[in-house]
Amino acid sequence: MHTIIVPIDGSGSERALPVARKLAAQFDARMVLVHVQERMVAGRGGRIPARLDEAERLARVRELVTHLHADGIDAEFEAHRSILEHPADVIARTASRHDADAIVLASRGHAPIVGVLASSVAQRLLHAAPCPVLVVTPGAARTAFGRAADTVPAAA
C-alpha cells in the first residue's frame, strides 16, 4: 500500500483519520487528505460556497496535515471545487489520479433508514471508486484499532 485517500469535509469525517493514520504508518504509505468544496450557483452566474464556514473547514484540514507531518506521516492536502458534480465522483477521480491503493472515509453516523433514503458520499464511492473503500463507522476506530482515535487532535 503506497497511497491512501482520506476525504475530509471538516465535520464528522475526521473519524476516519485514526484508521487511515494507522494504515499509513503500518505500510509507510502516503496520505492524501481531500476536501471537496461544494459550490452553489448564485445570481448572475456567480459561484459561492455551499457552507458558510468553508474557510474554517479548510484551515482545520491544513492543521490536521501539520499534525500528521509532526507524527512522521507523509501527508498532503488537496482542495477541489464542485458545482454540479457529486463529491464522491471528485474523490474517485482524485484516487485514480494518485493511483491510490485505498480510500478511507467515515460514514455519516445516521440511522440505517436514512442511508437508504438519502445518498451519501460513502455509498456512492462504493460504486465509483477505482480502489477498495474502507468506511469507518462510529466507534469502529476504538474497537478495531484500540486507542487510535485518541491520536487525532481535537478541533479547536
C-alpha positions as CSV (number, residue, x, y, z in Angstrom):
1,M,0.0,0.0,0.0
2,H,1.5,3.3,-1.1
3,T,-1.3,5.9,-1.2
4,I,-4.4,6.3,0.9
5,I,-7.0,8.9,0.1
6,V,-8.9,10.4,3.0
7,P,-11.9,12.6,2.2
8,I,-12.3,15.3,4.9
9,D,-15.1,17.8,5.0
10,G,-14.3,19.3,8.4
11,S,-17.2,17.6,10.2
12,G,-17.5,14.0,11.4
13,S,-15.3,12.9,8.6
14,E,-12.3,13.2,10.9
15,R,-13.4,10.0,12.5
16,A,-11.6,8.1,9.6
17,L,-8.3,9.7,10.4
18,P,-7.1,7.4,13.1
19,V,-7.8,4.3,10.9
20,A,-6.1,5.9,7.9
21,R,-3.2,7.1,10.0
22,K,-2.6,3.6,11.4
23,L,-2.7,2.1,7.9
24,A,-0.3,4.7,6.6
25,A,2.1,4.0,9.5
26,Q,1.9,0.3,9.1
27,F,2.5,0.4,5.3
28,D,4.7,3.5,5.3
29,A,2.1,4.9,2.9
30,R,1.3,8.5,1.9
31,M,-2.0,10.0,2.9
32,V,-3.8,12.5,0.7
33,L,-6.5,14.4,2.5
34,V,-9.1,15.5,0.0
35,H,-11.6,18.2,0.6
36,V,-14.4,18.9,-1.9
37,Q,-15.8,22.4,-1.6
38,E,-19.3,22.3,-2.8
39,R,-20.4,25.5,-4.5
40,M,-23.8,26.9,-5.5
41,V,-24.6,29.0,-8.5
42,A,-25.8,32.4,-7.3
43,G,-27.3,35.3,-9.2
44,R,-25.5,36.3,-12.4
45,G,-23.8,33.0,-12.6
46,G,-21.6,33.7,-9.6
47,R,-20.5,30.7,-7.5
48,I,-20.5,30.8,-3.7
49,P,-19.5,28.1,-1.2
50,A,-22.4,26.0,-0.1
51,R,-21.2,26.2,3.5
52,L,-20.6,29.5,5.3
53,D,-17.8,28.1,7.4
54,E,-15.8,26.9,4.4
55,A,-12.6,28.9,5.3
56,E,-12.6,27.4,8.8
57,R,-13.0,23.9,7.4
58,L,-10.1,24.4,5.0
59,A,-7.9,25.7,7.9
60,R,-8.8,22.7,10.0
61,V,-7.7,20.3,7.3
62,R,-4.4,22.1,6.9
63,E,-4.0,21.9,10.7
64,L,-4.6,18.1,10.5
65,V,-1.9,17.7,7.8
66,T,0.6,19.7,10.0
67,H,-0.1,17.3,12.9
68,L,0.3,14.3,10.7
69,H,3.7,15.6,9.5
70,A,4.7,16.2,13.1
71,D,3.9,12.5,13.8
72,G,6.1,11.4,10.8
73,I,3.3,10.6,8.4
74,D,3.8,11.7,4.8
75,A,0.6,13.6,4.2
76,E,-0.7,16.2,1.7
77,F,-3.8,18.2,1.2
78,E,-5.9,18.7,-1.9
79,A,-8.9,21.0,-2.1
80,H,-11.3,20.7,-5.1
81,R,-14.4,22.7,-6.0
82,S,-17.6,21.1,-7.3
83,I,-20.6,22.9,-8.7
84,L,-22.8,20.2,-10.2
85,E,-20.6,17.1,-9.7
86,H,-21.2,14.8,-6.7
87,P,-18.3,14.9,-4.2
88,A,-17.8,11.2,-4.5
89,D,-17.1,11.5,-8.2
90,V,-14.4,14.1,-7.5
91,I,-12.9,11.9,-4.8
92,A,-12.9,8.9,-7.1
93,R,-11.2,10.9,-9.8
94,T,-8.6,12.1,-7.3
95,A,-7.9,8.5,-6.2
96,S,-7.4,7.5,-9.9
97,R,-5.0,10.3,-10.5
98,H,-2.9,9.3,-7.5
99,D,-3.2,5.6,-8.3
100,A,-4.5,5.2,-4.7
101,D,-4.5,1.8,-3.0
102,A,-7.5,2.7,-0.8
103,I,-9.9,5.3,0.2
104,V,-10.7,5.6,3.9
105,L,-13.6,7.7,5.0
106,A,-16.2,8.0,7.7
107,S,-19.8,7.1,7.4
108,R,-22.3,9.8,8.4
109,G,-23.4,8.0,11.5
110,H,-27.1,8.4,10.8
111,A,-29.7,5.7,11.5
112,P,-29.8,2.9,8.8
113,I,-33.0,4.1,7.3
114,V,-31.5,7.5,6.5
115,G,-28.8,5.7,4.5
116,V,-31.5,4.0,2.4
117,L,-33.4,7.2,1.8
118,A,-30.5,9.6,1.1
119,S,-27.4,9.1,-0.9
120,S,-24.1,9.7,0.9
121,V,-20.5,10.1,-0.3
122,A,-19.6,6.7,1.2
123,Q,-22.4,4.9,-0.6
124,R,-21.6,6.5,-3.9
125,L,-17.9,5.8,-3.5
126,L,-18.6,2.1,-3.1
127,H,-19.7,2.1,-6.7
128,A,-17.5,4.8,-8.2
129,A,-14.1,4.3,-6.6
130,P,-11.2,2.8,-8.6
131,C,-9.8,1.1,-5.5
132,P,-11.0,-0.5,-2.3
133,V,-13.1,1.7,0.1
134,L,-12.9,1.4,3.8
135,V,-15.9,3.0,5.6
136,V,-15.2,3.8,9.2
137,T,-18.4,3.6,11.2
138,P,-19.0,5.4,14.6
139,G,-17.0,3.6,17.2
140,A,-15.0,1.5,14.7
141,A,-11.7,3.3,15.3
142,R,-12.0,2.5,19.0
143,T,-12.9,-1.2,18.6
144,A,-10.8,-2.2,15.6
145,F,-7.8,-0.1,16.3
146,G,-7.5,0.2,20.0
147,R,-7.0,3.7,21.3
148,A,-6.0,5.1,17.9
149,A,-8.9,7.6,18.0
150,D,-7.1,9.5,20.7
151,T,-4.2,10.3,18.4
152,V,-6.2,12.8,16.3
153,P,-6.0,16.4,17.7
154,A,-9.4,17.7,18.6
155,A,-10.9,20.6,16.7
156,A,-10.2,24.0,18.2
